[in-house]
Amino acid sequence: MFGDLMGMMGKLKETQAKIEETKKRLDFVLIDEQSRDGLLKVTLTANRTIKSIEINQELLEDKEQLEDYLILTLNNAITRASEINEVELAAVTKDGMPDIPGLDLFK
């Protein structure tokens, strides 16, 4: 029993290390999103950090429209980044979890 416990603890530490590696790697996974007409483009990492925003000159003439574009486009990009982030982390977590009866948190 004690050996099993030690094995599980080692597996949990290994999984934690893989989670940290995955989080670092997701800093380099870029998500590009743009408005339908291409007047606004944003780039985020899969960890939801904004890397760049490109605004067409046309949008600078209408503050309200620009604000709407930013909200919509950034929210779309954040949603996509979150999906990638969750899938990647879930895969690492599920693979690394020890098989403990009754512990189905990641399935």
N, C-alpha and C positions, 0 to 999 in steps of 0.2 A: 504494500500500500504506500509506504513512504517513498519508494522508488518511483511509483506512478505520480505521486504528488510533485516530486522533484522534476520529473519529465515534463509535467504540465506547466510548471513554473518556467522551465527553460523554454518551452514552446511559446508561452505568453510573452517572454522577453524578446524572443526571436520575432514574433509577430509585431510587437511594438516597434522594433527596429525597422521592420519592413514598412510599417505605416509611416514612420518618419521619412524613410527613403522615398516613398511614394509621394508624400506631401512636397518634398524638395523637388522631385521630378515634375510635379504638376505646376511648379513655377515656370517651367519651360514649355508647357503645352499651351499654345496660344489659340484663342477663339476670336475669330473675326466676325463682326456683325455689322450690318448696315441697314439704313432705312430703305424702304422699297424703291425709292427713286435714286438712291445712291448719294444723296446730298450730305448724309452724315455717316461716318464710319468709326467704329470703336474696336479696339483690340484689348482683350482681357486675358489673364492667365487662367488656368483651370482652378486656381486658388482664389479667383475673383478679385484680382488686383488689376486695376486699369493701367494699361501700358501706353495706349495712345488714343487720341480723339482727333478726327479730321472733320472739319466743318466747311462745307461749301460756302463761298462768299454770299450766295443768294440767301442763305438762312440767317446771315448776320443782320439782314435788314428787317427781320420780323422776330423780335424777342420772344413773343408768346409761342410762335411756331417752333423756334429753336428749342425752347424749354420742353415742349411736347415731344419733339423728336428725340431729345436727350433722354427723357424719361422712358419712352417706349423702347428705344434702341438699347439703352443700357440694361433695362429690365430683361429684354430678350437675351442679351449676351450673358447676364448673370444667371438666368435660368439654364442656358446651355452649359455654362461653366459648372454650375452646381450639379447638373446631371452627370457630367463627366467625372467630377470630383467624387460623387457618391458611388458611382459604379466602380471606379478604380479602388477606392478605399474599402468598399464592401468585398471586392474580390480578394484583396490582401487579407482582410480580417477573417473572412469565411475559410480561406485556405489554411490559415494559421491557427485557428481555434482548436483546442483539444476537444476530444469527443467526451463531453461530460453529460451524462443522462439528465434530462430535464432542462438543460441549458440550450434552448433553441433561439437565442437572441438574434443570431445573424443569418437565419435561414429563411 
